[in-house]
Amino acid sequence: MSSPSFDEWIESHCFTHSELEDYLLCPFRFYASTYLKVKPPQISGPELTPLEIGSILHAVLEGTFKKCLKKREELLPLLAHELKKVTAERTDLIPVLIEHQRIRMERALFHFFEKEIEEKKERPHSSLKPSYFEWRFESLSIPDGTNNPIKIKGRIDRIDIDPNRKRFLVIDYKTGSQKITGNQIRKGQSLQLPLYIMAVKQLLLPDHEPIGGLYYHLSDLTCDKGIVHADRLPENLEIHPRSSSLVPSAEWEALFKTANGNVVSIVQEIRREHFASKPEPCEPWCPYRDICLLRSHRGLR
């Protein structure tokens, strides 16, 4: 069976936020990973990769809320189950190193659990409740002036809801140390939270107002980076008044217009098959760096 032509592919493709952000980083990187589906070399090692650790922690946190766990020790069977799933086919792993990683994950999960319990004690009447976990969507529609609007798909780690005020807050768990600021989101450099908020509003909770979206960093248990409507800030969130994450009411709609405009601009460039490599210097961590250098050396533009 032959592969679809580019025109056929682009007409039916449903984008993710990471694909669009890849294009912003480097159009060739998007071309190689998303259209050509070139798999970067898998670097095996004696320990779990950051991606594998993130997958385990996300799954345990989902189970924590779904099962309404009351004691932190109840996390351990969930962690053991998810760890076994990931390590089952990794014959290259060294047990003593995996045990050290398990202890670090256990410690991070315990700290998260204890913070959640403490916040419930301090604010027992908080109306914002975790309600949806790992919610998937595949049909966020963004008009672009054509008969074929842009389709976006994704998976949201957690959605907290205030049923009294009919408001919602999007939460995305992060296991790395890098933090995305509100300014980056406002400039359209990071599209994840605006797209996730639009998806919830359009597809799940059309009669609710968005509070905003925040990144929950499991490394230091902070949850103050992202975008939050200044007039809808819940009492259980502590965000500095001068933080770029706090968006004034007058700027709220403009932020989403910027995100929409960037999505449309990116997809228009993709439809024109503009996949030039990003000029040097290139990020040394890019998984397609060697392919890109070879392509440039041969003059294949």
LUMLUMFI-642063 format. One record per residue: x, y, z of N, C-alpha, C in turn; residue number from 1. Coordinates in steps of 0.2 Angstrom, whole numbers, always signed. Example, Ala and Ser with C-alpha at 12.3 -4.5 7.8 and 13.67 -1.06 7.14 Angstrom:
<atoms>
((+66, -28, +39), (+62, -22, +39), (+66, -16, +39), 1)
((+64, -11, +35), (+68, -5, +36), (+64, +0, +39), 2)
</atoms>
This chain:
<atoms>
((+4, -6, +0), (+0, +0, +0), (+4, +6, +0), 1)
((+3, +11, -5), (+7, +17, -6), (+6, +22, +0), 2)
((+11, +26, +1), (+9, +31, +6), (+5, +37, +3), 3)
((+1, +40, +7), (-3, +46, +4), (+2, +51, +2), 4)
((+0, +55, -3), (+3, +61, -5), (+3, +66, +0), 5)
((+8, +71, +0), (+8, +76, +5), (+1, +80, +5), 6)
((-2, +81, +0), (-9, +85, +0), (-14, +81, +3), 7)
((-14, +74, +2), (-19, +70, +5), (-17, +70, +13), 8)
((-11, +69, +15), (-9, +69, +22), (-11, +75, +25), 9)
((-9, +81, +23), (-10, +87, +26), (-18, +89, +27), 10)
((-22, +86, +22), (-29, +88, +22), (-32, +84, +28), 11)
((-30, +78, +30), (-33, +74, +35), (-29, +74, +42), 12)
((-23, +77, +42), (-19, +77, +48), (-22, +81, +54), 13)
((-22, +78, +60), (-24, +81, +66), (-18, +83, +70), 14)
((-16, +89, +71), (-10, +91, +74), (-10, +91, +82), 15)
((-4, +90, +85), (-4, +91, +92), (+0, +98, +93), 16)
((+0, +100, +99), (+3, +106, +101), (+11, +105, +100), 17)
((+13, +99, +102), (+20, +98, +101), (+23, +98, +94), 18)
((+19, +96, +89), (+20, +96, +82), (+21, +103, +80), 19)
((+16, +107, +82), (+16, +115, +80), (+22, +118, +83), 20)
((+24, +117, +89), (+30, +120, +93), (+36, +117, +89), 21)
((+36, +111, +87), (+42, +108, +83), (+43, +113, +77), 22)
((+38, +115, +74), (+39, +119, +68), (+42, +125, +70), 23)
((+39, +128, +75), (+42, +135, +77), (+50, +134, +79), 24)
((+52, +128, +82), (+59, +127, +83), (+63, +127, +77), 25)
((+60, +122, +72), (+64, +121, +66), (+59, +117, +61), 26)
((+57, +120, +56), (+53, +117, +51), (+55, +110, +48), 27)
((+62, +110, +48), (+64, +103, +45), (+63, +98, +51), 28)
((+64, +100, +57), (+62, +95, +62), (+55, +92, +62), 29)
((+50, +97, +61), (+43, +95, +60), (+43, +90, +54), 30)
((+46, +92, +49), (+45, +88, +42), (+48, +81, +44), 31)
((+54, +80, +47), (+57, +74, +48), (+53, +69, +53), 32)
((+50, +72, +58), (+47, +69, +64), (+40, +67, +62), 33)
((+36, +72, +60), (+29, +72, +59), (+27, +69, +52), 34)
((+30, +72, +47), (+27, +69, +40), (+31, +63, +38), 35)
((+38, +63, +38), (+42, +57, +36), (+42, +52, +42), 36)
((+40, +54, +48), (+40, +49, +53), (+47, +46, +54), 37)
((+52, +49, +54), (+59, +47, +55), (+60, +46, +62), 38)
((+61, +40, +65), (+62, +39, +72), (+69, +40, +74), 39)
((+70, +45, +78), (+77, +46, +81), (+80, +40, +84), 40)
((+87, +39, +84), (+90, +33, +87), (+88, +32, +94), 41)
((+86, +26, +96), (+85, +25, +103), (+91, +24, +107), 42)
((+92, +28, +112), (+98, +27, +116), (+97, +23, +122), 43)
((+98, +17, +122), (+97, +13, +128), (+102, +14, +133), 44)
((+100, +13, +139), (+105, +14, +145), (+103, +10, +151), 45)
((+107, +10, +156), (+106, +6, +162), (+100, +9, +166), 46)
((+98, +15, +165), (+92, +18, +169), (+86, +20, +165), 47)
((+81, +22, +168), (+75, +24, +164), (+76, +31, +162), 48)
((+73, +32, +156), (+74, +39, +153), (+69, +44, +156), 49)
((+70, +50, +155), (+66, +55, +158), (+59, +54, +155), 50)
((+58, +52, +149), (+51, +51, +146), (+48, +45, +150), 51)
((+51, +40, +151), (+49, +34, +155), (+47, +36, +162), 52)
((+51, +40, +165), (+49, +42, +172), (+43, +46, +172), 53)
((+43, +51, +167), (+37, +55, +167), (+30, +51, +165), 54)
((+31, +46, +161), (+25, +42, +160), (+23, +38, +166), 55)
((+27, +36, +170), (+26, +32, +176), (+22, +37, +181), 56)
((+25, +43, +182), (+22, +48, +187), (+16, +50, +185), 57)
((+14, +51, +179), (+8, +53, +176), (+3, +48, +178), 58)
((+4, +42, +176), (+0, +36, +177), (-2, +35, +185), 59)
((+3, +36, +189), (+2, +35, +196), (-3, +41, +199), 60)
((-1, +47, +196), (-5, +53, +199), (-13, +52, +196), 61)
((-14, +50, +190), (-20, +49, +188), (-24, +44, +192), 62)
((-21, +38, +194), (-24, +33, +199), (-25, +36, +206), 63)
((-21, +40, +208), (-21, +43, +215), (-28, +47, +215), 64)
((-30, +51, +210), (-36, +55, +211), (-42, +50, +209), 65)
((-41, +46, +204), (-47, +42, +202), (-49, +37, +208), 66)
((-44, +34, +211), (-46, +30, +217), (-47, +33, +224), 67)
((-46, +40, +224), (-47, +44, +230), (-43, +41, +236), 68)
((-37, +40, +234), (-32, +38, +240), (-32, +42, +246), 69)
((-32, +39, +252), (-32, +43, +258), (-25, +43, +261), 70)
((-21, +38, +260), (-15, +37, +263), (-9, +37, +258), 71)
((-4, +40, +260), (+2, +40, +255), (+4, +33, +253), 72)
((+4, +28, +258), (+7, +22, +257), (+3, +18, +251), 73)
((-4, +20, +250), (-8, +17, +245), (-5, +19, +238), 74)
((+0, +23, +237), (+3, +25, +231), (+7, +19, +229), 75)
((+10, +16, +233), (+16, +11, +232), (+14, +6, +227), 76)
((+8, +2, +228), (+6, -3, +223), (+5, +0, +216), 77)
((+2, +6, +215), (+2, +10, +209), (+9, +11, +206), 78)
((+13, +13, +210), (+20, +14, +207), (+23, +8, +205), 79)
((+23, +3, +209), (+26, -4, +207), (+23, -7, +201), 80)
((+16, -6, +200), (+13, -8, +194), (+15, -5, +188), 81)
((+15, +2, +188), (+18, +6, +182), (+25, +5, +181), 82)
((+29, +4, +186), (+36, +3, +185), (+37, -4, +182), 83)
((+34, -9, +184), (+34, -16, +181), (+32, -15, +173), 84)
((+27, -12, +172), (+25, -11, +165), (+30, -8, +160), 85)
((+34, -3, +163), (+39, +0, +159), (+45, -4, +158), 86)
((+47, -7, +164), (+54, -11, +164), (+53, -18, +161), 87)
((+47, -20, +160), (+46, -27, +158), (+51, -30, +152), 88)
((+51, -25, +147), (+55, -27, +141), (+62, -24, +141), 89)
((+64, -20, +146), (+71, -17, +146), (+76, -21, +149), 90)
((+79, -26, +145), (+84, -30, +148), (+91, -27, +149), 91)
((+91, -21, +147), (+98, -17, +148), (+98, -13, +155), 92)
((+93, -13, +158), (+92, -10, +165), (+96, -13, +170), 93)
((+99, -9, +174), (+103, -11, +180), (+99, -11, +186), 94)
((+97, -16, +190), (+92, -16, +195), (+94, -11, +201), 95)
((+100, -10, +203), (+102, -6, +208), (+100, +1, +206), 96)
((+102, +3, +200), (+100, +10, +197), (+93, +11, +197), 97)
((+89, +6, +195), (+82, +7, +195), (+79, +8, +202), 98)
((+82, +4, +206), (+79, +5, +213), (+80, +12, +216), 99)
((+86, +15, +214), (+87, +22, +216), (+82, +27, +213), 100)
((+80, +25, +206), (+75, +29, +203), (+69, +28, +206), 101)
((+67, +22, +208), (+61, +21, +211), (+60, +25, +218), 102)
((+65, +25, +221), (+65, +29, +228), (+64, +36, +227), 103)
((+67, +39, +221), (+66, +46, +220), (+59, +47, +218), 104)
((+56, +43, +214), (+49, +44, +211), (+45, +43, +217), 105)
((+46, +38, +222), (+42, +37, +228), (+42, +44, +232), 106)
((+48, +47, +233), (+49, +53, +237), (+45, +58, +234), 107)
((+45, +59, +227), (+42, +65, +224), (+34, +64, +224), 108)
((+32, +58, +224), (+25, +56, +224), (+22, +57, +231), 109)
((+26, +55, +236), (+24, +57, +243), (+24, +64, +245), 110)
((+28, +68, +242), (+28, +75, +243), (+22, +78, +240), 111)
((+21, +76, +234), (+15, +79, +231), (+8, +77, +234), 112)
((+8, +71, +237), (+2, +68, +240), (+1, +72, +247), 113)
((+7, +73, +250), (+6, +77, +257), (+4, +84, +256), 114)
((+7, +87, +250), (+5, +94, +249), (-3, +95, +247), 115)
((-5, +90, +243), (-12, +90, +242), (-17, +89, +248), 116)
((-15, +85, +253), (-18, +84, +259), (-18, +90, +263), 117)
((-12, +93, +263), (-11, +99, +267), (-16, +105, +265), 118)
((-16, +106, +258), (-20, +111, +255), (-28, +110, +257), 119)
((-30, +103, +257), (-37, +102, +258), (-38, +104, +265), 120)
((-33, +103, +270), (-35, +104, +277), (-35, +112, +278), 121)
((-30, +116, +274), (-30, +123, +275), (-36, +126, +272), 122)
((-39, +123, +266), (-45, +126, +263), (-50, +121, +262), 123)
((-53, +119, +267), (-58, +113, +267), (-64, +115, +263), 124)
((-65, +121, +262), (-71, +123, +258), (-70, +125, +251), 125)
((-64, +124, +249), (-62, +126, +242), (-67, +123, +237), 126)
((-69, +127, +232), (-74, +124, +228), (-71, +121, +221), 127)
((-64, +122, +221), (-61, +120, +215), (-59, +112, +216), 128)
((-62, +108, +212), (-60, +101, +213), (-57, +97, +207), 129)
((-52, +93, +208), (-50, +89, +202), (-56, +84, +200), 130)
((-57, +85, +193), (-63, +81, +191), (-62, +77, +185), 131)
((-57, +79, +180), (-56, +75, +174), (-48, +73, +174), 132)
((-46, +67, +172), (-39, +65, +172), (-38, +62, +165), 133)
((-32, +64, +162), (-30, +61, +156), (-36, +61, +151), 134)
((-39, +67, +150), (-44, +68, +146), (-42, +69, +139), 135)
((-44, +65, +134), (-42, +66, +127), (-47, +69, +123), 136)
((-44, +73, +118), (-48, +76, +113), (-45, +75, +106), 137)
((-49, +75, +101), (-46, +74, +94), (-50, +79, +89), 138)
((-53, +83, +91), (-57, +87, +86), (-58, +95, +88), 139)
((-53, +98, +91), (-53, +105, +92), (-52, +108, +85), 140)
((-57, +112, +83), (-57, +115, +77), (-55, +122, +77), 141)
((-50, +124, +73), (-48, +131, +73), (-49, +134, +65), 142)
((-54, +138, +64), (-55, +141, +58), (-49, +144, +55), 143)
((-48, +143, +48), (-42, +147, +45), (-44, +150, +38), 144)
((-51, +151, +38), (-53, +154, +31), (-54, +150, +26), 145)
((-53, +143, +27), (-54, +138, +21), (-60, +134, +23), 146)
((-62, +129, +19), (-67, +124, +20), (-64, +118, +24), 147)
((-58, +118, +26), (-55, +113, +29), (-51, +116, +36), 148)
((-55, +117, +41), (-52, +120, +47), (-47, +116, +50), 149)
((-42, +119, +54), (-37, +115, +57), (-39, +111, +63), 150)
((-37, +105, +63), (-39, +100, +68), (-33, +99, +73), 151)
((-35, +100, +80), (-30, +99, +85), (-32, +93, +89), 152)
((-27, +89, +92), (-29, +84, +96), (-24, +84, +102), 153)
((-26, +81, +108), (-21, +81, +114), (-24, +77, +119), 154)
((-20, +77, +125), (-22, +74, +131), (-21, +78, +137), 155)
((-26, +80, +141), (-25, +85, +147), (-24, +81, +153), 156)
((-19, +82, +157), (-17, +78, +163), (-23, +78, +168), 157)
((-25, +85, +169), (-30, +86, +174), (-34, +92, +173), 158)
((-41, +92, +174), (-45, +97, +174), (-49, +98, +181), 159)
((-48, +104, +184), (-51, +105, +190), (-57, +110, +189), 160)
((-63, +108, +192), (-69, +112, +191), (-72, +115, +197), 161)
((-74, +121, +196), (-78, +124, +202), (-85, +124, +199), 162)
((-89, +119, +202), (-96, +118, +200), (-101, +124, +202), 163)
((-99, +128, +207), (-103, +133, +209), (-103, +139, +204), 164)
((-97, +141, +203), (-96, +147, +198), (-96, +144, +191), 165)
((-96, +138, +190), (-95, +135, +183), (-89, +138, +179), 166)
((-83, +136, +183), (-77, +138, +180), (-72, +132, +180), 167)
((-67, +132, +176), (-62, +126, +176), (-55, +128, +175), 168)
((-51, +124, +177), (-43, +126, +177), (-40, +119, +174), 169)
((-36, +121, +169), (-32, +115, +166), (-25, +115, +170), 170)
((-23, +108, +171), (-17, +107, +175), (-13, +102, +170), 171)
((-7, +104, +169), (-2, +99, +166), (+4, +98, +170), 172)
((+5, +91, +171), (+11, +90, +176), (+17, +90, +172), 173)
((+22, +92, +175), (+29, +93, +172), (+34, +89, +176), 174)
((+38, +85, +174), (+43, +81, +178), (+50, +84, +177), 175)
((+51, +89, +172), (+58, +92, +171), (+58, +98, +174), 176)
((+64, +101, +174), (+66, +107, +178), (+64, +113, +174), 177)
((+64, +113, +167), (+63, +119, +163), (+56, +121, +164), 178)
((+55, +128, +165), (+49, +131, +166), (+47, +136, +160), 179)
((+40, +136, +158), (+38, +140, +153), (+34, +146, +157), 180)
((+36, +152, +155), (+33, +158, +158), (+27, +160, +154), 181)
((+23, +164, +158), (+17, +167, +155), (+19, +171, +149), 182)
((+24, +175, +149), (+26, +179, +143), (+27, +175, +137), 183)
((+30, +169, +138), (+31, +164, +132), (+24, +162, +129), 184)
((+20, +161, +134), (+13, +159, +131), (+10, +165, +128), 185)
((+10, +171, +131), (+7, +177, +128), (+10, +179, +121), 186)
((+16, +177, +120), (+19, +179, +113), (+18, +173, +108), 187)
((+14, +168, +110), (+13, +162, +106), (+19, +158, +105), 188)
((+24, +158, +109), (+29, +153, +108), (+28, +146, +111), 189)
((+23, +146, +116), (+21, +140, +119), (+13, +140, +118), 190)
((+11, +134, +115), (+4, +134, +112), (+0, +129, +117), 191)
((+3, +125, +121), (-1, +120, +124), (-7, +122, +128), 192)
((-5, +126, +133), (-11, +128, +138), (-17, +132, +134), 193)
((-15, +137, +130), (-21, +140, +126), (-25, +135, +122), 194)
((-22, +130, +119), (-25, +125, +115), (-29, +121, +119), 195)
((-27, +119, +125), (-30, +115, +130), (-36, +118, +133), 196)
((-35, +124, +134), (-41, +128, +137), (-47, +129, +132), 197)
((-45, +130, +125), (-50, +131, +120), (-53, +124, +119), 198)
((-49, +118, +120), (-52, +112, +119), (-58, +110, +124), 199)
((-56, +112, +130), (-61, +111, +136), (-67, +115, +135), 200)
((-66, +121, +133), (-72, +126, +132), (-76, +124, +126), 201)
((-73, +122, +121), (-76, +120, +115), (-80, +113, +115), 202)
((-76, +108, +118), (-78, +101, +117), (-81, +98, +124), 203)
((-79, +101, +129), (-81, +97, +136), (-86, +101, +140), 204)
((-84, +108, +141), (-88, +112, +146), (-89, +119, +143), 205)
((-94, +119, +138), (-95, +125, +134), (-99, +130, +139), 206)
((-102, +128, +144), (-106, +132, +148), (-102, +135, +154), 207)
((-95, +133, +154), (-90, +135, +160), (-86, +141, +157), 208)
((-83, +145, +162), (-78, +150, +161), (-71, +147, +162), 209)
((-66, +148, +158), (-59, +146, +160), (-56, +150, +165), 210)
((-54, +147, +170), (-49, +151, +175), (-42, +152, +172), 211)
((-40, +147, +168), (-34, +147, +165), (-31, +140, +165), 212)
((-24, +140, +164), (-20, +134, +164), (-14, +135, +167), 213)
((-12, +129, +171), (-5, +130, +175), (-1, +124, +174), 214)
((+5, +124, +174), (+10, +119, +175), (+11, +117, +182), 215)
((+10, +111, +184), (+12, +108, +190), (+19, +105, +190), 216)
((+24, +108, +193), (+31, +105, +192), (+32, +100, +198), 217)
((+33, +94, +197), (+33, +89, +202), (+40, +89, +205), 218)
((+45, +93, +202), (+52, +93, +204), (+52, +97, +211), 219)
((+48, +103, +211), (+48, +107, +217), (+41, +109, +219), 220)
((+36, +105, +217), (+29, +106, +219), (+26, +113, +218), 221)
((+29, +116, +213), (+26, +123, +212), (+21, +123, +206), 222)
((+16, +127, +207), (+10, +127, +202), (+8, +134, +201), 223)
((+13, +138, +198), (+12, +145, +197), (+14, +148, +191), 224)
((+16, +144, +186), (+18, +146, +179), (+12, +143, +174), 225)
((+10, +148, +170), (+5, +147, +165), (+1, +153, +163), 226)
((-5, +152, +163), (-9, +158, +162), (-16, +158, +166), 227)
((-17, +163, +170), (-23, +163, +174), (-27, +170, +173), 228)
((-33, +170, +172), (-37, +176, +172), (-37, +179, +178), 229)
((-35, +185, +178), (-33, +189, +185), (-40, +190, +189), 230)
((-46, +190, +186), (-52, +191, +189), (-55, +185, +192), 231)
((-52, +179, +190), (-55, +173, +192), (-50, +168, +196), 232)
((-45, +172, +199), (-40, +168, +202), (-43, +165, +209), 233)
((-43, +158, +209), (-46, +155, +215), (-42, +156, +221), 234)
((-45, +155, +227), (-42, +156, +233), (-36, +152, +235), 235)
((-36, +146, +232), (-31, +141, +234), (-24, +141, +229), 236)
((-24, +146, +225), (-19, +147, +220), (-15, +154, +223), 237)
((-8, +153, +224), (-4, +158, +226), (+0, +160, +220), 238)
((-1, +166, +216), (+2, +168, +211), (+4, +176, +212), 239)
((+10, +177, +211), (+13, +184, +213), (+9, +189, +208), 240)
((+7, +195, +211), (+3, +200, +207), (+6, +202, +201), 241)
((+13, +202, +201), (+17, +205, +195), (+19, +199, +191), 242)
((+17, +193, +192), (+19, +187, +188), (+16, +188, +181), 243)
((+20, +186, +176), (+17, +186, +169), (+12, +180, +168), 244)
((+11, +176, +173), (+6, +171, +173), (-1, +174, +174), 245)
((-1, +179, +177), (-8, +182, +179), (-10, +187, +173), 246)
((-15, +185, +170), (-17, +189, +164), (-23, +194, +165), 247)
((-22, +200, +164), (-27, +205, +166), (-33, +203, +161), 248)
((-39, +205, +163), (-45, +204, +160), (-45, +207, +153), 249)
((-42, +213, +152), (-42, +216, +146), (-38, +213, +141), 250)
((-33, +209, +143), (-28, +205, +138), (-30, +198, +137), 251)
((-35, +195, +141), (-37, +188, +140), (-38, +186, +133), 252)
((-43, +189, +130), (-45, +187, +123), (-40, +188, +118), 253)
((-35, +193, +119), (-30, +194, +114), (-25, +189, +115), 254)
((-24, +186, +120), (-19, +180, +121), (-21, +174, +117), 255)
((-28, +173, +117), (-30, +167, +113), (-30, +169, +105), 256)
((-32, +175, +104), (-31, +177, +97), (-24, +176, +94), 257)
((-19, +178, +98), (-12, +177, +96), (-11, +169, +95), 258)
((-13, +165, +100), (-12, +158, +99), (-15, +155, +93), 259)
((-21, +158, +92), (-25, +155, +86), (-21, +158, +79), 260)
((-19, +164, +79), (-15, +167, +74), (-9, +163, +72), 261)
((-5, +161, +77), (+1, +157, +77), (-1, +150, +74), 262)
((-6, +147, +76), (-8, +141, +74), (-9, +141, +66), 263)
((-13, +146, +64), (-15, +147, +57), (-9, +148, +53), 264)
((-4, +153, +55), (+2, +154, +52), (+6, +148, +51), 265)
((+7, +144, +56), (+11, +138, +56), (+9, +133, +51), 266)
((+2, +132, +51), (-1, +127, +46), (-1, +130, +39), 267)
((-2, +136, +38), (-1, +139, +31), (+6, +138, +29), 268)
((+11, +139, +33), (+18, +137, +30), (+19, +130, +29), 269)
((+16, +126, +33), (+16, +118, +32), (+13, +116, +25), 270)
((+7, +119, +24), (+4, +118, +18), (+7, +120, +12), 271)
((+12, +125, +13), (+16, +128, +7), (+22, +123, +6), 272)
((+23, +119, +11), (+29, +114, +11), (+35, +118, +12), 273)
((+35, +123, +17), (+41, +126, +19), (+44, +123, +24), 274)
((+50, +119, +23), (+53, +115, +28), (+60, +116, +28), 275)
((+62, +122, +27), (+69, +124, +28), (+72, +123, +35), 276)
((+78, +121, +35), (+82, +120, +42), (+82, +127, +45), 277)
((+82, +126, +52), (+83, +132, +56), (+91, +134, +55), 278)
((+92, +141, +54), (+99, +143, +53), (+103, +141, +60), 279)
((+110, +140, +59), (+114, +138, +64), (+114, +145, +69), 280)
((+115, +144, +75), (+117, +138, +79), (+111, +134, +80), 281)
((+111, +127, +79), (+106, +123, +80), (+106, +120, +88), 282)
((+100, +118, +90), (+101, +115, +97), (+104, +109, +97), 283)
((+109, +108, +101), (+113, +102, +101), (+109, +95, +103), 284)
((+103, +97, +107), (+99, +91, +109), (+94, +89, +104), 285)
((+94, +92, +98), (+89, +90, +93), (+90, +83, +90), 286)
((+85, +79, +91), (+86, +72, +88), (+88, +71, +81), 287)
((+86, +76, +77), (+87, +76, +70), (+93, +80, +67), 288)
((+97, +82, +72), (+103, +86, +70), (+107, +83, +65), 289)
((+109, +77, +66), (+114, +73, +61), (+111, +73, +54), 290)
((+104, +71, +54), (+101, +71, +47), (+101, +78, +44), 291)
((+99, +83, +48), (+99, +90, +45), (+106, +92, +43), 292)
((+111, +90, +46), (+118, +92, +44), (+120, +89, +37), 293)
((+118, +83, +37), (+119, +79, +31), (+115, +82, +25), 294)
((+109, +84, +26), (+104, +87, +21), (+107, +93, +19), 295)
((+110, +97, +23), (+113, +104, +21), (+119, +103, +17), 296)
((+123, +98, +20), (+130, +97, +16), (+129, +95, +9), 297)
((+123, +91, +8), (+122, +89, +1), (+118, +94, -3), 298)
((+117, +99, +0), (+113, +105, -4), (+106, +103, -5), 299)
((+103, +98, -2), (+96, +96, -3), (+91, +101, +1), 300)
((+89, +106, -2), (+85, +111, +1), (+77, +110, -1), 301)
</atoms>
